[in-house]
Amino acid sequence: MAAVLDTVRAFFAPTTYTIDSETPADVVARENLLDRVMGPERRRKSSEKIRRGRLPAEGLALVARDEGGHVIGTVRLWNIEAGISQQGAPVEALLLGPLAVDCTQEGHGIGGALMRAAIAEADRRGHGAILLMGDAAYYERFGFSSQKTRHLVMPGPSDRDRFLALELKSGWLDGAAGMIVASGRKLAF
Ligand SMILES: CC(C)(COP(=O)(O)OP(=O)(O)OC[C@H]1O[C@@H](n2cnc3c(N)ncnc32)[C@H](O)[C@@H]1OP(=O)(O)O)[C@@H](O)C(=O)NCCC(=O)NCCS
């Protein structure tokens, strides 16, 4: 019973957190958080193939920290080409993911704060659009929809209803068609 009460108290306790840039010192905590929240099968996702061997887009790896500085949330965005335009030029865009919040901290607005900070920073840096694979029921509150991804294809198996986009510049994805490919800086091995 005491354990149940502790859980209930923790859920309703005010959560103080900050959104910050990820640093190299956060990498182990971020990977552990992703393993806890999403399980090891996260590495087999189609979007993971696009991220593998690449660095996130400049300035677009964010973490949420608790009062002690511990990582309790993570989101990163990656440079991609979202097919080609009607003029035949690659369409530069960002792929968002994974987004994850520590299970003990869910429902306190941390995921939303990470999303809003990531979208604002991508916009500030002049990017045209953000794509992601995820639940429309969650991401539509930030303006994502499947309308602009109809002619785009993720590598590997994927669910079209979960393939979503948000334009930061109106019309950025108009006419974009073809395969999503990674275009970001490669990791040095
Ligand atoms: C999805 C996730 C990031 C949300 O983080 P969070 O800090 O709890 O989010 P917020 O507090 O900002 O928002 C909570 C709201 O989102 C809703 N929500 C959470 N996941 C949802 C989903 N998959 N579909 C629809 N709504 C969802 C909650 O019900 C809650 O709704 P309410 O505001 O009406 O009560 C977190 O639950 C998580 O890490 N989930 C596992 C990993 C995952 O699925 N990541 C997304 C795919 S990359």
The ligand as a Tripos MOL2 file, in Angstrom:
@<TRIPOS>MOLECULE
LIG
   48    50     1     0     0
SMALL
NO_CHARGES

@<TRIPOS>ATOM
      1 C1          4.9740    9.9290  -26.0570 C.3       1 LIG1
      2 C2          5.7560   10.5290  -24.8910 C.3       1 LIG1
      3 C3          7.0450   11.1460  -25.4220 C.3       1 LIG1
      4 C4          4.8940   11.6440  -24.2500 C.3       1 LIG1
      5 O1          5.6490   12.2600  -23.2210 O.3       1 LIG1
      6 P1          4.9110   13.0200  -22.0260 P.3       1 LIG1
      7 O2          5.9220   13.8440  -21.2950 O.co2     1 LIG1
      8 O3          4.0980   12.0790  -21.2300 O.co2     1 LIG1
      9 O4          3.9520   13.9810  -22.8840 O.3       1 LIG1
     10 P2          3.0880   15.2000  -22.3820 P.3       1 LIG1
     11 O5          3.0230   15.2380  -20.8990 O.co2     1 LIG1
     12 O6          3.5850   16.4210  -23.0840 O.co2     1 LIG1
     13 O7          1.6690   14.8460  -23.0070 O.3       1 LIG1
     14 C5          0.8870   13.8710  -22.3880 C.3       1 LIG1
     15 C6         -0.3760   13.7130  -23.2030 C.3       1 LIG1
     16 O8         -0.0500   12.9840  -24.3990 O.3       1 LIG1
     17 C7         -0.9040   11.8520  -24.4910 C.3       1 LIG1
     18 N1         -0.1780   10.7960  -25.1960 N.ar      1 LIG1
     19 C8          0.9700   10.1960  -24.8470 C.ar      1 LIG1
     20 N2          1.2910    9.2490  -25.7430 N.ar      1 LIG1
     21 C9          0.3100    9.2610  -26.6760 C.ar      1 LIG1
     22 C10         0.0500    8.5020  -27.8440 C.ar      1 LIG1
     23 N3          0.8930    7.5430  -28.2620 N.pl3     1 LIG1
     24 N4         -1.0530    8.7870  -28.5580 N.ar      1 LIG1
     25 C11        -1.9140    9.7510  -28.1580 C.ar      1 LIG1
     26 N5         -1.7260   10.5060  -27.0580 N.ar      1 LIG1
     27 C12        -0.6270   10.2510  -26.3270 C.ar      1 LIG1
     28 C13        -1.2330   11.5160  -23.0590 C.3       1 LIG1
     29 O9         -2.3900   10.7500  -22.9790 O.3       1 LIG1
     30 C14        -1.4120   12.9090  -22.4650 C.3       1 LIG1
     31 O10        -2.6670   13.4000  -22.8450 O.3       1 LIG1
     32 P3         -3.4220   14.5530  -21.9980 P.3       1 LIG1
     33 O11        -2.5640   15.7810  -22.0960 O.co2     1 LIG1
     34 O12        -4.7350   14.7240  -22.7010 O.co2     1 LIG1
     35 O13        -3.5100   14.0120  -20.6080 O.co2     1 LIG1
     36 C15         6.0610    9.4870  -23.7930 C.3       1 LIG1
     37 O14         4.8520    8.9090  -23.3740 O.3       1 LIG1
     38 C16         7.0040    8.3880  -24.2430 C.2       1 LIG1
     39 O15         8.2160    8.5210  -24.1030 O.2       1 LIG1
     40 N6          6.4220    7.2860  -24.7830 N.am      1 LIG1
     41 C17         7.2150    6.1410  -25.2080 C.3       1 LIG1
     42 C18         8.0720    6.4570  -26.4270 C.3       1 LIG1
     43 C19         7.2440    6.9090  -27.5960 C.2       1 LIG1
     44 O16         6.1800    6.3700  -27.8810 O.2       1 LIG1
     45 N7          7.7580    7.9230  -28.2980 N.am      1 LIG1
     46 C20         7.1080    8.4840  -29.4520 C.3       1 LIG1
     47 C21         7.4860    7.7680  -30.7090 C.3       1 LIG1
     48 S1          9.1000    8.2410  -31.2660 S.3       1 LIG1
@<TRIPOS>BOND
     1     1     2 1
     2     2     3 1
     3     2     4 1
     4     2    36 1
     5     4     5 1
     6     5     6 1
     7     6     7 2
     8     6     8 1
     9     6     9 1
    10     9    10 1
    11    10    11 2
    12    10    12 1
    13    10    13 1
    14    13    14 1
    15    14    15 1
    16    15    16 1
    17    15    30 1
    18    16    17 1
    19    17    18 1
    20    17    28 1
    21    18    19 ar
    22    18    27 ar
    23    19    20 ar
    24    20    21 ar
    25    21    22 ar
    26    21    27 ar
    27    22    23 1
    28    22    24 ar
    29    24    25 ar
    30    25    26 ar
    31    26    27 ar
    32    28    29 1
    33    28    30 1
    34    30    31 1
    35    31    32 1
    36    32    33 2
    37    32    34 1
    38    32    35 1
    39    36    37 1
    40    36    38 1
    41    38    39 2
    42    38    40 1
    43    40    41 1
    44    41    42 1
    45    42    43 1
    46    43    44 2
    47    43    45 1
    48    45    46 1
    49    46    47 1
    50    47    48 1
@<TRIPOS>SUBSTRUCTURE
     1 LIG1         1 GROUP 0 **** ****
